[in-house]
């Protein structure tokens, strides 16, 4: 399997960032890691190997990016506004540094975006805000409103609200989106949601799916038996959905 390691200093983030690329041709998928995850997690967990046939046969390329969740959304000591500001910087890094590298691999712009757990949030947020950049969105075991407390997953902003937080919570801004041009672009996405029936975020997924439906966005929504919020389940999901 063709594998590339990339590392460079990001001016936008003020730190080195790393990523792995798997594959030599085909659809490029920007793959966000799970909560507090690293760029090598999907390789270590056998999730990349589960896609070996598609990668080796030139149908798929994966860009497994790093996260900075510990500096942004899961930074427990930072002010909520500082947390979302750092998240916005991370998005700028993805848009202005990672996507140009992806274009060197596929000049046609045949880009998908995917993620598991918090990675599904990252994938949904960037695709729904910038639908002209992607054609497929795959979200596995995701959470789409980080301000809602669900069981032992707390509101990551501790009740603090701002416009920046609102416009980075897909469940919130999609419910109130009325820009028909933006909606039409999102309707052009191939959207897929998958979640375990015992996952703490199952209700969040049902409600998010309803919102997409209300906005005229045809999408696929699958519920899996049990918890299904583990690498073992994600190995099966990627083989079906990516």
Secondary structure, DSSP 8 states (H G I E B T S, - for coil): --EEEEEEEETTTTEEEEEEEE-SSSEEEEEE-STT--TTHHHHTTTTGGGHHHHHTTSEEEEEE---GGGTTT-TTS-HHHHHHHHHHHHHHIIIIIHHHHHHH-TT--EEEEEETHHHHHHHHHHHHSGGG-SEEEEES--S-TTS-BTTB--TTTT---HHHHTT-HHHHHHT---HHHHHHHHTSEEEEEEETTSTTHHHHHHHHHHHHHTT--EEEEEESS---SHHHHHHHHHHH-
